[in-house]
Amino acid sequence: MDSSIAPSPAGKRGRNSSVILTDRMCEKRVAKRTKLYDRKCPGLYVSITTTGVATFSFKFTDRETGKQRTGWLGVYNAETFTVEDTRSKVYGLRARGGEALAETFRDQKAAKAKRGKTVAEIIDERIAWMKTLVKKPDGEMRPRLESWQNTASHLDRLIRPRLSKKLAMEVTKHDIATLSNDIVAGKFGKPSVSNARHMRKAASGLFTWAAEAGRDYVTASPCVNLPKLDPEHPRTRVLSEDEIKTFWHGLDRNDLPYDRRTRLALKFELVTMLRSRELLGAHRDELFDLDGEHPRFDVPLKRVKKRR
């Protein structure tokens, strides 16, 4: 141990809760916030909240100033940041010496501000990041994630209502699993395994992005070890010839609550078999030989779902 620092004594209350920390202890549910000091690594302790978040910190006394300091180490994660990982981090910090140790924790205030971001705040940042225009390989400026509207919809409809006020760093895999189960059970409208799958994908992208270097809003994504969703079965129902005929001629009726342009667009979509996104972005200069024998509509690759 470096001579310029010393692990801070845990005190009477700390001694009573001094144990040899294990991963299982960090995963245990508690009725109230609980602190457990590690007997193997003096000064190291874990704080466990009622929501199941276990946060590691390290208390030490700077012998040069005589002041006690506390450094935040990280949030427990069974995959990426275990008790042994934390001990190794503390041992490494001590080996660097007291000055280096103090330097490591000097930016705690700024780091704490990052870790204090709510889920709503990181959703807003994520959406702004996704829709930012960047230059694509074809030289055109388009959103960084071209399907950002779909992802934004899943974040806003399925994640924001439940988790918006929660601190991002305190979201656990149990929160994601519970939300997923509630979507499947119909607590967000019609029961939907598909929506639960969309929510998980959006949440995984959100938290992975939030954990990237430079953001560090969370230490790791909580979207791990989630129970598998039931398989979805593809829809096999298609319109019969009679139904297509009824739909086609029905669009000629003037008593429909749609204007003529909308009805013609539906007909055009039916005969071309285009997806709505491919059709709605159409321009006149993409239509060729409309009055000729071989009328053609060239859909740019940037609007096609599967590109080669």
KOLBALUM-882789 format. One record per residue (C-alpha): residue in one letter; chain; x, y, z. Coordinates in steps of 0.001 Angstrom, whole numbers, m for minus. Layout:
% residues N
- A,A,X,Y,Z
...
END
This chain:
% residues 308
- M,A,0,0,0
- D,A,1300,3494,m816
- S,A,2632,5341,2213
- S,A,809,8560,1378
- I,A,m2689,7132,1630
- A,A,m4507,4943,4043
- P,A,m7862,3203,3809
- S,A,m10366,5066,5886
- P,A,m11690,3213,8941
- A,A,m15250,2155,8436
- G,A,m16330,3289,11887
- K,A,m18571,1501,14313
- R,A,m21456,1205,11908
- G,A,m19112,102,9145
- R,A,m17459,m2561,11271
- N,A,m20835,m4058,12042
- S,A,m21493,m4467,8324
- S,A,m17955,m5471,7345
- V,A,m18040,m8668,5303
- I,A,m16141,m10404,2561
- L,A,m18086,m9001,m380
- T,A,m19436,m11387,m2988
- D,A,m21358,m10888,m6206
- R,A,m24368,m12582,m4669
- M,A,m24513,m9942,m1929
- C,A,m24570,m7207,m4573
- E,A,m27521,m8871,m6314
- K,A,m29552,m9340,m3144
- R,A,m32741,m7268,m2768
- V,A,m32869,m4978,277
- A,A,m35746,m3261,2094
- K,A,m33730,m51,2585
- R,A,m30455,1394,1320
- T,A,m27645,m776,2682
- K,A,m23879,m243,2857
- L,A,m21511,m3191,3106
- Y,A,m17780,m2693,3666
- D,A,m15337,m5203,2242
- R,A,m13117,m6957,4763
- K,A,m10640,m8077,2076
- C,A,m10109,m4579,675
- P,A,m10321,m1983,3485
- G,A,m12078,1211,2458
- L,A,m14036,m451,m344
- Y,A,m17794,m584,158
- V,A,m20943,m1180,m1840
- S,A,m24172,773,m1464
- I,A,m27288,m1187,m2464
- T,A,m30589,617,m3143
- T,A,m34104,m774,m2893
- T,A,m34289,m759,m6707
- G,A,m31452,m3290,m6873
- V,A,m28627,m952,m7948
- A,A,m25293,m1739,m6246
- T,A,m22711,1060,m6418
- F,A,m19052,646,m5429
- S,A,m17094,3423,m3705
- F,A,m13755,3700,m1938
- K,A,m13052,5691,1242
- F,A,m9511,6760,1988
- T,A,m7611,9318,4030
- D,A,m5148,11534,2215
- R,A,m2193,11632,4634
- E,A,m887,14853,3097
- T,A,m4059,16771,3903
- G,A,m5434,14542,6652
- K,A,m8844,14724,4987
- Q,A,m11097,11796,4302
- R,A,m12197,11386,703
- T,A,m14585,9110,m1116
- G,A,m14160,7993,m4684
- W,A,m16937,6553,m6856
- L,A,m15829,3375,m8635
- G,A,m18792,2137,m10626
- V,A,m22061,222,m10666
- Y,A,m22076,m3546,m10164
- N,A,m22715,m5551,m13297
- A,A,m22550,m9331,m13278
- E,A,m21033,m9317,m16775
- T,A,m18674,m6335,m16786
- F,A,m17992,m5030,m13252
- T,A,m17970,m7600,m10450
- V,A,m16626,m7479,m6906
- E,A,m13273,m8880,m8049
- D,A,m13084,m6292,m10827
- T,A,m13660,m3576,m8226
- R,A,m10999,m4900,m5852
- S,A,m8516,m5012,m8733
- K,A,m9359,m1423,m9607
- V,A,m8738,m290,m6000
- Y,A,m5442,m2188,m5787
- G,A,m4366,m570,m9038
- L,A,m5250,2897,m7799
- R,A,m3316,2385,m4563
- A,A,m252,1201,m6463
- R,A,m163,4485,m8362
- G,A,265,6474,m5145
- G,A,m1686,9024,m3193
- E,A,m1334,11877,m5689
- A,A,m2545,9723,m8573
- L,A,m5394,8439,m6445
- A,A,m6512,11970,m5622
- E,A,m6209,12930,m9299
- T,A,m8390,10013,m10305
- F,A,m11232,11243,m8123
- R,A,m10742,14945,m8841
- D,A,m13387,14974,m11546
- Q,A,m16013,13251,m9441
- K,A,m18362,16243,m9571
- A,A,m18404,16335,m13360
- A,A,m18750,12562,m13583
- K,A,m21593,12661,m11082
- A,A,m23416,15182,m13261
- K,A,m23162,12782,m16187
- R,A,m24369,9871,m14096
- G,A,m27246,12062,m12873
- K,A,m28919,12197,m16287
- T,A,m32434,10819,m16461
- V,A,m33659,8355,m19067
- A,A,m35747,11160,m20623
- E,A,m32605,13275,m21064
- I,A,m30580,10560,m22755
- I,A,m33557,9679,m24995
- D,A,m33670,13305,m26175
- E,A,m29918,13278,m26834
- R,A,m30095,9925,m28610
- I,A,m32873,11104,m30955
- A,A,m30985,14319,m31760
- W,A,m27862,12241,m32481
- M,A,m29744,9793,m34735
- K,A,m31383,12457,m36904
- T,A,m28269,14594,m37321
- L,A,m27461,14941,m41025
- V,A,m24190,13351,m42118
- K,A,m22650,12706,m45525
- K,A,m23454,9241,m46852
- P,A,m21346,7152,m49289
- D,A,m23334,8554,m52237
- G,A,m22356,12081,m51168
- E,A,m25845,13070,m50041
- M,A,m26562,14481,m46575
- R,A,m29044,12281,m44739
- P,A,m29828,11417,m41093
- R,A,m27118,9432,m39309
- L,A,m29667,6664,m38709
- E,A,m32075,6808,m41634
- S,A,m34789,4841,m39839
- W,A,m34545,7157,m36823
- Q,A,m38279,7919,m36807
- N,A,m39105,4280,m36046
- T,A,m36542,4057,m33252
- A,A,m37651,7420,m31849
- S,A,m41244,6199,m31843
- H,A,m40298,3104,m29838
- L,A,m38299,5193,m27365
- D,A,m41120,7700,m26932
- R,A,m44070,5287,m26847
- L,A,m42632,2292,m25043
- I,A,m39738,3460,m22855
- R,A,m40286,7118,m21980
- P,A,m43687,6701,m20226
- R,A,m42310,4151,m17744
- L,A,m38661,5132,m17225
- S,A,m38380,8837,m18132
- K,A,m37864,10159,m14574
- K,A,m35530,7373,m13517
- L,A,m31781,8006,m13463
- A,A,m30245,6210,m16430
- M,A,m27507,4672,m14267
- E,A,m30127,3166,m11949
- V,A,m32038,1288,m14644
- T,A,m31590,m2431,m14124
- K,A,m32225,m5512,m16227
- H,A,m35233,m6141,m13977
- D,A,m36714,m2789,m15078
- I,A,m36274,m3722,m18745
- A,A,m37667,m7235,m18196
- T,A,m40692,m5899,m16278
- L,A,m41418,m3338,m18992
- S,A,m41115,m6048,m21634
- N,A,m43538,m8303,m19744
- D,A,m46034,m5463,m19342
- I,A,m45987,m4741,m23077
- V,A,m46620,m8415,m23829
- A,A,m49426,m8440,m21231
- G,A,m51181,m5502,m22893
- K,A,m50509,m2775,m20318
- F,A,m49419,m473,m23151
- G,A,m52414,m1116,m25374
- K,A,m52879,m4249,m27426
- P,A,m50726,m7181,m26179
- S,A,m47753,m7393,m28497
- V,A,m44627,m9520,m28522
- S,A,m43487,m7500,m31525
- N,A,m43629,m4228,m29572
- A,A,m41718,m5832,m26700
- R,A,m39036,m6867,m29182
- H,A,m38922,m3343,m30654
- M,A,m38646,m1880,m27141
- R,A,m35720,m4149,m26244
- K,A,m33882,m3287,m29454
- A,A,m34416,452,m28905
- A,A,m33391,206,m25231
- S,A,m30272,m1805,m26061
- G,A,m29223,767,m28652
- L,A,m29947,3609,m26228
- F,A,m27943,2261,m23284
- T,A,m25057,939,m25388
- W,A,m24778,4414,m26932
- A,A,m25035,6025,m23460
- A,A,m22155,3878,m22161
- E,A,m19741,4846,m24943
- A,A,m16556,6714,m24039
- G,A,m17170,10446,m23938
- R,A,m20723,10027,m22686
- D,A,m20411,7563,m19807
- Y,A,m23979,8241,m18689
- V,A,m24075,4588,m17622
- T,A,m21291,2100,m16955
- A,A,m22939,m749,m18872
- S,A,m26172,m1569,m20654
- P,A,m28903,m3139,m18469
- C,A,m30271,m5009,m21487
- V,A,m28493,m8257,m20620
- N,A,m29668,m11714,m19547
- L,A,m33291,m10910,m20373
- P,A,m35757,m13805,m20616
- K,A,m36432,m14910,m24163
- L,A,m39602,m13654,m25811
- D,A,m42049,m16098,m27358
- P,A,m41465,m16598,m31086
- E,A,m43578,m14567,m33501
- H,A,m45341,m16316,m36329
- P,A,m45423,m14632,m39752
- R,A,m48803,m13539,m41033
- T,A,m50018,m15668,m43921
- R,A,m53299,m13845,m44600
- V,A,m53411,m12240,m48058
- L,A,m56179,m10515,m49986
- S,A,m58186,m12757,m52284
- E,A,m58863,m11745,m55894
- D,A,m62410,m10739,m54974
- E,A,m61148,m8616,m52065
- I,A,m58621,m6871,m54315
- K,A,m61386,m6188,m56842
- T,A,m63654,m4770,m54116
- F,A,m60835,m2594,m52764
- W,A,m59835,m1345,m56213
- H,A,m63336,m346,m57343
- G,A,m64281,853,m53871
- L,A,m61590,3516,m54118
- D,A,m63569,5062,m57004
- R,A,m66467,5923,m54695
- N,A,m66906,9619,m53999
- D,A,m68446,9116,m50543
- L,A,m65155,7947,m48992
- P,A,m63558,10240,m46357
- Y,A,m60416,10588,m48516
- D,A,m59630,12991,m51344
- R,A,m58996,11781,m54882
- R,A,m55189,12070,m54610
- T,A,m55116,9782,m51563
- R,A,m57309,7209,m53299
- L,A,m55142,7263,m56412
- A,A,m52027,6888,m54257
- L,A,m53502,3758,m52677
- K,A,m54188,2348,m56124
- F,A,m50652,3176,m57235
- E,A,m49240,1454,m54145
- L,A,m51362,m1606,m54825
- V,A,m50246,m2060,m58443
- T,A,m46571,m1255,m57801
- M,A,m46322,m3224,m54501
- L,A,m44190,m423,m53070
- R,A,m43758,163,m49376
- S,A,m45261,3389,m48058
- R,A,m41809,4863,m47354
- E,A,m40717,4143,m50922
- L,A,m43852,5728,m52371
- L,A,m44249,8781,m50137
- G,A,m40764,10014,m51002
- A,A,m41359,9841,m54756
- H,A,m40456,12728,m57076
- R,A,m41772,13464,m60541
- D,A,m38328,13065,m62089
- E,A,m38358,9408,m60937
- L,A,m41323,8633,m63241
- F,A,m40583,7763,m66857
- D,A,m42580,7064,m70021
- L,A,m45952,7483,m68296
- D,A,m47797,7797,m71603
- G,A,m45696,5196,m73388
- E,A,m45769,1435,m73605
- H,A,m43400,854,m70702
- P,A,m44103,3309,m67873
- R,A,m41502,3080,m65144
- F,A,m40892,4351,m61621
- D,A,m37234,4235,m60523
- V,A,m36955,4064,m56735
- P,A,m33558,5339,m55486
- L,A,m31576,2876,m53401
- K,A,m31638,5270,m50425
- R,A,m35383,4580,m50028
- V,A,m35218,828,m50516
- K,A,m35274,m1266,m47340
- K,A,m32703,m3830,m48499
- R,A,m29779,m2315,m50380
- R,A,m27113,m4145,m52366
END
